[in-house]
Each structure stands twice: as C-alpha cells, then as structure tokens.
Amino acid sequence: MAAEKASAAVKTVKFIITRQDTPDSAPYEETFVLPYRPNMNVISALMEIRRNPVTEDGKKTTPITWEMNCLEEVCGACSMIINGKPRQSCTALIDKLEQPIRLAPMKTFPIVRDLQVDRSRMFDSLKKVKAWIPIDGTYDLGPGPRMPETKRQWAYELSKCMTCGVCLEACPNVNSKSDFIGPAPLSQVRLFNAHPTGEMNKAERLNAIMGDGGLANCGNSQNCVQSCPKGIPLTTSIAALNRETTFQSFRNFFGSDRA
C-alpha cells in the first residue's frame, strides 16, 4: 500500500513532440512521459528522451533530432515552437509551461529532421545585405575608428541578435510564398551602417533592402518585437531604415553622395 501511494505521488512531465523523419516525409506526433525534476528545461528533457527514446505507450523509437549549442540563450540554435510560440528551448523552464508540453519545429524554415530546421534563408539574407564582405587580406592599420557614445548605446541593443530565427517565425510576412528577408537582417543593416567601419558599404545595403524582399514587404505587425528573446527594438530599426532609404533614393536619382 505504501509503495502504491509513493508511486502515485511521483510527478511526471508529458511531452507531445511533432516528428518528421525526412524533409519530404509526413509529420507525426509521439508522446513521452518523464519523471519531473526541479529546474528542468526543455533541452534537458530532450536530452533525457534521447538517452532513452521510449514513448508513453512503451514503444522504442528513434532519438529525437534538434539543434543546440551554447545552452545559455546566446547562440540561437535551439529555436522551436513550444506550446504554440517560437522561443529558445534552453531557457524554457518546465515549471513555467502548461502541460502537456507541445514541441514542434519552426514552420518558416525547411525541415531537416524532427525539431531541426535549415536556417539558410536567414543567413542568405545576411549575405544579401553584406553582413559579411570579401577581403583581400589582413593588414595592421592601427586602432579602428570609435563609435560615438550616443550611437553605441542603441547599437549595443541591436548587436544582441543571435540569428535565432524567432522573429522570422513570428512575422506573418515571412513565408514560403514571400521573399521578405525579415526583421533580423533589416535590423542588422541599421547596426552595420551605424558602425564607422561598416559605413563604407552603407549605400549597397540600403539599395539591397530597397529591392525585392526588402523594407516594402514589412507589414508592421509588431510580432517580431513581442517574440524577440533579446528584446531588440526591431520595428524601431525598420522605421529608421525607411528614413535612410528615402534619402538613398534621392542620392540615387540625383547622383549625389549627400542627402
């Protein structure tokens, strides 16, 4: 009798996980039940399931695939849909989630397997706006230019972006039928253009976001700001870029380097 009471008192956590074996196969759900432990987060639960991939009904299954790296909400790799909302799984505490906990991959990006997605779309957009530029070597040119304190304060907030893809997932205008680059790459354009070194490519970046998939595709839904795990003022950056692209259009038309 005592053993039965102890067994009944054991607290458990239930997960319903959307799985997909290949990019082209049909998705399906599997349910897992784990013993509750204090301070569990979604990542630690997934690790436990991976060590012993047995479903609620006792069926042995394949280990779940997902992406992770830092486990400190810095790298942005572990983004997924948790109870219907895109967020980082490393900081999603079990105690603060409603059960059963539903995990699914982000829909904006192509599926690799299970909860892992291919975020190449976002990185290609960063290439488009020259987040990385080709160099012909490295040279010692002495100390680089310093950013004014007034700029440095808001630029630091923009630099917190970890390319997690959550803002793209939350944005209704980023989907398979749209070539919109999304909030994160746009905000990074503002950051790069504000830096004295990055300013040399300012016109190229502004022209890039004035074209297809750029600023005109933003519907100002504000979803990106609400979902960003770092609280980056994404729509503030987009508003500032609207002003900058207006000046750039005049420069393009009149052929002047001043606005």
N, C-alpha and C positions, 0 to 999 in steps of 0.2 A: 504493500500500500504506500509506504514512504517513497519507494522507488518510482511508483506511478505519479505521485504528486511532484516529485523532483523533475520527472520527465515533462510533465505538463507545464511546469514553471519555466522551462527553457525558452528563452526568447529567440525568435528567428527573424530573418530578413528575406523577403521574397523579391526576386528579380524576374521580369519578363523581358527577354532580350530579342530584338529583331536581328536575324542572321541571314547571311547570303553567302553561298559557297564560292561563287564566281561572279564577275561583273555582269554576266548575261543570264545567270540563273534566277529563279523566282525567290523572293524573300520568304522567310518563315519565322515563326516565333518558338522559342524554347524557354521554359520556366525553371529557375534554380532557387533553391532554398538553402540559406547559410545560417549557422549559429551567429547570433548577434554578439558583437564585441564593442566595447566603448571606443569612441573616436574612430570608427571605421569611416572610410570614404569610398567612393565608387571604384577608384583604382585598386584599393586594397581588396575589395570584394571581387573584382575581376581577376586579380592575381590568385585569389583563393579558388575561384571556379576553374581557372586554368590548371591549377595543381591537381584538381580532382573534378574533371568535367562530367558530372553526373546530374541529370535533370531531376526535377521534383518527383517524377514517377519512377526513378531508379534506372533510367536508360543511360548507358555510357555513350557519350557523344564526343565530338572533336573539340579541342581547346578553342576558345573564342579569340579572335584576332582584333586587336585595336592598336592604336599608336600612342606612345608616350615617350617621355624623355626625362625632363627635369623633376617632375613631381612637386613643383613649387609654384605653379602658375606663372612661369617665365617663358617657356619655350613655345607654348600654344599648340602643341602636338595632340593633346588628348581631348580635343573638342568633340562633342557628340550631343545628341538630343537626349536630355534627361527629364523625364516626366513632361514631355512636350515642349521643352525650351532648350535652345542651344546654349551650352556652357562648358566650362572646363570640368572634367571628371575628377581631377586631382584635388580640387577644393570643394567638391560636392559631398558634404557630410551626410552620412546615413541618417543621423538623428534629426536632420532638418528636412528630410524628404518624405513625402507621403508614400505609403505602401499600398499596393505593390509598386516597386520602382521599375519604371519602364525605360529601357535604353534602346536607342536606335541611332543609325548613322545620320550625319547631316545629308540633306537632300540636294543641296546646291552643287555639290561636287560628285564626280563619278565614284561609284563603289569600287573598292579593291577587294575587300572581303569582310564580312560581318560589320564591325563598327569602324573599320579603317576606310578612309576615303582618299582620293587623289586631289590634293590642293594645287595642282599645277596651274589651274586657271588663275589663281591669285598671284602666283609667282610670275606668270607670263605677263600679267597686268603691271607688275612692278618693273619688269624689264621694259615694257612699253613706255613707262614714264621715266625711264632712266634712273631707277633706284641704284642700278649698277652701271657703270660706264667703262668702256675699254680703256686700258692704259698701255703705254709703250715701254713701261719700266718703272722703277722706283728711284727717286732722287732725293738727296738731302737739301731741302730748300729752307731749312731753318724752321723756327716756330711758325705755325699756321696762324691765320687771322682769327681774332677772337670775336665771338658773338656778343653784341651789347646785352647788358643785364635785362633790359626790358623785353627783348626777344627771347632770351634764354629761359625765362620763367615759363612762358607758354609753350616754347619749343620742347622743353623737357616733358611736358604732358603728352605731346604728340609722339615723342620718342619711346613712350611706354608700349607702343604697338608691338605685339608678339606674333603677328600674322597667323592668328588662330583660326580665322575664317568665320567667327561667330557673327560678326556684323553683316557679312555677306549672306549668311544663312537667314538672318532675321530680316534682311531687306527684301521687300516684295518685288523689287525691280531687277533683282539678280536671279536669273533662272536660265534654263537650257534654251529658251527662245530669245534671250536677250544677250547682247554682247557688253552690257554695262560692267565696267571694271569694279564698281562697288566703292563703299565708303573708305575702307582702309587704304587702298592705293591712292585715292584722292587726298586723304589727309597727309599721307607721306609726301605728296607733291608739295604741299604747303611747307612741310618741315624741311625738305631738301632745298627748296628755293629760298628759305629764310637763312640758311647757313652760308657764310661768306664763300666757302669753297664750292658748295653745290650751286651757287648762283650762276655760274658760267653756263649751265645747261637750262636755265630758267625758261627761256623762250621755247626751247624744244619741248619741255614738259608741258607748258601751257598750251602749245599747239596740239600736243598729243591728246590732252583732255578736252580740247575744243572739237575734236573729231568724233567719229563713231564710237559709241560705248563710253563716252565721257560725261561731262557735267550735265548735259541736256537730258540724260536718262534718269537723273535723280528726281524722285517724286516728293522729297521732303517728308517722308512718313515718320521720321524720328525713331523708327525701330532700332536703328543702329546704335544710337546714343543710349537707349534704355538697356540694350543687351550687352554692350561692350564690358568685358570683365575688368578693364582697367579704367573705366570712366572717362575715356578720351572724348573731348568735345568735337565729335566728327562733323556735325552739322555746322558748327562754327567755322571749321576749316573749309567746308564746302561753300558757305556764304562768302568767305574771304576770297576763295578761288573764283567765284563768279565775278567779283570786282576785278581781280587780276586779269582774267581772260577778256573782260571788256576793254581794259587798257591794251592788252596784247592785240586785240583785233584792230584797234586804231593804229598801233605800230605796224602791223602787217599791211594795212591799207595805205598808210602814208609813207611807208618805208623809212620810218624814223626809229631811232633807238631810245627815244624819250616819249613819255605819255603825259 
